[in-house]
Amino acid sequence: MGEERITLREYEEQRDCEAVEELERRCQVGPSGKASLYTDCMGDPLSRVRHSPAFLMLVAEYGEGREIVGVIRGSIRTVTRGRRQPNTDSPLFTKVAYILGLRVSPLHRRLGVGTKLVQKLEAWCRSQGTEYAYMATDCSNEASINLFTLKCAYLKFRTPAILVRPIHVHRIPVGPNVAIVRLIPPLAQSIYRRAFATSEFFPEDIDAVLSSKLTLGTFLALPKTWVPMWNPLKGAVPPSFAILSVWNTKEVYKLQVKGASRLTKAWCAWSRVLDTCMPCMRIPSLPDFFRPFGVYLMYGLHMEGKGGGALMRSLCAFVHNMARADPDCGALVAEVGRLDPVREAVPHWKRFSWDEDIWCMKRLASKDDVDVGGPSDWPRSRPSSSVLFVDPRDF
């Protein structure tokens, strides 16, 4: 009877914004006595998907009062599969959907709302010619994993790591023998297309990502001795370098830690006082995570050549110092493949990081031409590379 009273429709901004925000608040109530991380979309529930080429948000209504009891978002883009096209050096691209932001009111669970929302969104994705859909969640989120894998036939696919580094009060030295160069988008695009040609999820429209107002820049680190010999206008790259881009997520949403004890808040505040008064001691202070804050996402992390790891660490230090000038930025974040060599080069705090972010995938197109377990069966395939390109529009 409960399922029969559920209706699904497309989100209408003027009509639904307030109700969706209230639903999000109800769904983000953390465990009693424990700190929880809250997400604030700052009055724009579409903010997490509106920067993608195609997107949709659905709401679920219940009963005669048409109360909004569930929401889901999805975005579509074309990405690499980690393989090359037959008999060519060109990467193989495919159309994928990213499903995120599934919320169901605590009072209306076990009525099939989540399943209906996922199925409706998948139907729209198929109508757009999408071949695959995937979602990402924390490995501890058993309810979400079970919904997608047990009820919606998704398969556990990849397990990247999320690396987090709080912004300190003190400045971090970059290194006396390292030069940091800001790249223009066309040059950054050229380097990225070469570096990520055989990775998974590299977007075909990387030019749109790099030229977005949310990308604060693409930066390359190289030994200073190579600067006089390097001519970027010729499209060449130094034999040793590290590269990354910075995405300003605080213009999309903000985070806030709630439910922390007074002792924890006092300890964090005291660490900042000590760091400010005695910067020479380089005390690892914590920002004020108990008020809304944003993060800078470092994406497109890649390194090559001798000393690539040291160059990447210098590059991360440079971005950290850049973030210090932004009072609303509380942390640097990067998401990389679990076995990606760059993971060991990115400074992070293990306590605030996730070793495994679960990605689950499902094939939406016809399965008649799929060789189960073979190269055409992407959800069951082994990764051809340890590198994943994490699109900042999905983060």
N, C-alpha and C positions, 0 to 999 in steps of 0.2 A: 504494500500500500504506500509506503514511504517513497519508493522509487517512482511511482506513478505521479507523484506530486512535484517532481523535479522537472524544470524546464531549463534549457540552455539557450543562450543567445550571445551575440557579440557585445562586447563592452561599449557603452556610450559614455563618453567623457563627462559631459555636463550632468547627465542624469545619475551616473553611478559612482563618481569619484569619492564622495564622502562615505558611502556605504562600503566600498571596497577598502578604504583606509581603515575603517572601523573593524572590518573583518580581519585585516592584516594584524591589527593590534591584538585582537582576541587570540589569534593563532600563534603569536610570538610570546605568550606567557611562558616563562621558563620554569624549571623544577623548583619547588619551594626550598628556600635557603641556599640556592646556588646562583652564581652569576650567569647571565645569559646575554647573548649578542643580539641586539635589535637592529633592524634595517628600516630606515626612513626614506621613502621615495620622494619626499619633499613636495607632496601635492600632485605628483605625476605618476600614477600607477603604471603608465606605459614607458617610463624612463628606461627600464632595463632592456627594452626591445626596439624602441623607435629608431635607433641608429642603424638597424639592419636593413637590407634591401627590401625584404617583405616580412611582415609580422602580423600577429593577430592575438587578441586577448578575449577570452570567453568568461562569462559569468554564469553561475547556476542559481536559479531562483527556486524557492520552495513555498508551496502552499498558495492559498488565495491571496495572502498579503504580499506575495512576490518578494519575500525577504531574500537578499543575496547571501547564499551560504557557501559558495565556492567560487574560486577563480583559477585561471590557468593562462599562461602566456606561451607564445611560440614564435620563433623567428627562423627564416630560411635564408640560406646562402649557398654558394658553390665553393667546394673545397677540394684539396688534393686527397687522394686515398692512400698515399704512400707507395704508389706503384707508377710505372711509366706506361704510356700507351704502347701497344704491340708494335715492335719494329721501329720505334722512334725513341728520341731522348726527351720527348715532351711529357710532362706529368699527366697522370690520369685524374680528371676532375669529376666530381659527382655532386648532386644537389642533396643537401642534408637540412634537417630541421632540428633546432635545439629547443627542448621543452623545459621550461623553468617556471618558478613562482606558483606552483600548485598549492592552494590553500583550501581547506575545508573547515567550516565552523565546528568547534568542538562539540556542539550540541546536535550536529547533524551528520556525524560520522556513522559508518556501517550502514549507510543507505545507498551506497553505490555512487555517490556524488563524484568522488575522485576518478573512478573508472570511466564514468560517462564523459567527464571533461576530457580525459586523455583520448578516448575514442573519437570524440567530436573534433578535437584538434588534429588528430591523425587524418581524419577524413578530409579536412581542409588542406593539409599538407599534400595528400595524394592528388587533390584537385589542382595543385600548383606544380605537379610533376616532380615532387620530392621522392627520392629513392630510399632515404634512410632517416630515422629519427633517433636522437640520443638525449640523455639527461645526465645531470651530475648531482651528486649529493655526498654528504659526509658519510664515511663508512659506518658511523654509529647510528645513522638514521634508518633503523630497521623497518619502520612503517613505510617509508617511501620506497626503499629497495624492494620490499615484499610486494607492494602495489604494482610496481613496474615489472618485476621479474615473474611473479606468480600469477598475476591477474591479467597483465597486458603483454606477456610474452617477450619482454626485453631480456637481453643477455648481458651479463657483466662483461665489460669490454676492455677498458683501460683503467689504470690506477695512478694518475699523476700525483705529484706532491705539491702542496701549497706552502710556500716559504714566506714567513712574515718577519719583518725587522722593524721594531718601534723606532720612531724618530727621537734621537737624543738631543739634549740641549747643546752639547759640544760638537764642534766640527770634526769630521773624520778626514785625516790626511789622504790625499789621492795617490801620492807617490811622486818623487822628484824626477823620475825618468820616464813618466807617462804623459802623453799628450791626449787631450780630449777634444774631438772635433765634432761639431754639429753638422749633420748631413742634410742636404736639401732632399725633399721627398722623392724626386726621380732617381737620385743616386741610391738612397736607402732602398727603394723598391727593387732596383737592379741587384743589389747585394742580397736582399732577402729572397728573391726568386731563384737565385743560384743556390743559396745556402739551404733552403727548405724545399727544394724540388722533390725530394724523395721522403719528406716527412708527411704526417697525417694532419689534416684540418688546416692546411695553409690556404687562406682565402684567395679566390681568383681576383677579387676586387681589393687587393691590398693597397692600391693607390688611394681608394676612398678612405681606408682606415688611417693611412699615414697623413692624409691631408685634412682629416677631421679636426675640428676646433678642440676636441678633447685630447688629441695627441699633442703633448707639450714639446715634442721633439724626438729625433732619432740621433743617437750619439755613438761615436766610434772611438775606442781607445787603442792607441798604438804606441810603440816605443818612440821617444822623441828623436832618436837617431834616424828614424825612417821618414820623418816629416819632410825634409828637403827633397827626398827622392820620390815621394808619392804624389802622383798627379791624378786626383779623383776625376778630372774631366775626361780622362781616357777610359774610365770605367774599370780600371784595375783596382785590386785591393792589396794591401800590404801582406807580406808572408805571415805576420803575426798580428792579430787584432782581436778585439771583442766588440760586439755591437748589441744595442738594445734600444727600444723605444719606450716612452713613458705616456701612460693614459691617465687622465685626471678623472677618477671615478667620483670624486666629491661633487662634481657637477651633475651626476646621475642619481646618486643616493648617498646617504650618510649612515654611519654606524654608531652605536652607543652600547656600552656595557651597563646593564642594570642588575640590581640584586646583590652587588658586592658588599661585603661587610665594611663597617667603619674602619676597622683595623687595616684592611687592604687598601682602602682609599687613603688613609693616613700614611701608610708605608710608601705608596706611589708618589704622594705629594712631597714627602721628605726626600725621596730619591732625586726629585727635580731640584729641590732647594740645594742639596749637596752638589749636584752636578753644575748648577749655576754659580755657586760660591767657589767651588774648587774644580774648575774645568781641567786643570792639569792632571788630576787623578783619573779622569775619564771613567767616572762612575756610570754604569749602564742604567740611566734613569728611564722612567716610564712616562709617556705623555698622559694627559688627562683623558683617559678612555671613558670616563663617566659622564662626559658631555658629548653631544654629537660631533663626530669627526669624520674626515674623509681619508682615503688612501690613494697613493699613487701606485698603479699597476705597471710593473716592468714586463713588457712582452717582446717577443722576437729576440730572445736572448740566444746569442750564438758566439762561439769563439773558435779561433783557428791558430795553429802554429805554436812555436815554442813560447812558453810563458803566457799562453792564452788564459789560464786560470787566474794568474796574477793581474792581467789586464782586466778581466771581468770583475775582480774584486775592486780594482780602482774605479771602474765604471760605476759600480754600485755605490761606492763612497761618494762619487761625484753627484749621483742622483739624490743620495741622502742629504748632502749639503744643500742641494737645490730645494729639497722639500722643507728644510729648516726655515726657509724664508716664507713659507706658507703656514700661517698660524692654524689653519683648519685641517692640515694634513697630519695624521697621527702615526702612519706606518707606511712602509714600502711592502708590496706584495708581489710575488712572482709565482706562477704555476708552470711546472715543467714536468716532462716525462720522468717516471720513477727511476729509470736507469740512464737518463740523460747526463752526460759528463758535466754539463754546466751546473747541475744541482750541487755538486761539491764546492763550486766556486762562488756561489751566491751566499753572502753572509745572512744568517737568519737566527732567530731564537727558536729553539726546538719546542719550548713550552707553548708558544703561540702558533706553531705551524702544524700542518696535517701531513702525516706520512702517506696517507692514501685517501684521495678523493675519488670516489667510485663513479665511473662513467658506464652507463648501460645503453645498449643500442638495439635497434630493431629494424629489419628491412620492411619498408612499406610497399615497394613495387612488387610485381608478380614474382613468385618464387620458382616459376617453372624453369627458368634458365639458370638457376643457381646450382652449382656443384657444391653440395654440402661439405663444409670443411675445406673446400678448395679456394683458389684465388678470388673467385667471384663472390664468395660468401664472406663479406667483410666483417659482420658481427662475430663470426667464429674464427676469423683468421688471426694468425700470429702477427705482431707488428713487424713490418719490414725495416723499421728503424726505431731506435730508442728515443727519438725526438718527436715531440708533439708541438704543434703551433697552437697556442691558446689565443683565440680571437678575443681582444679586449671588450668587444661588444657583447660577449656572452658572460663576462665575469660579473 
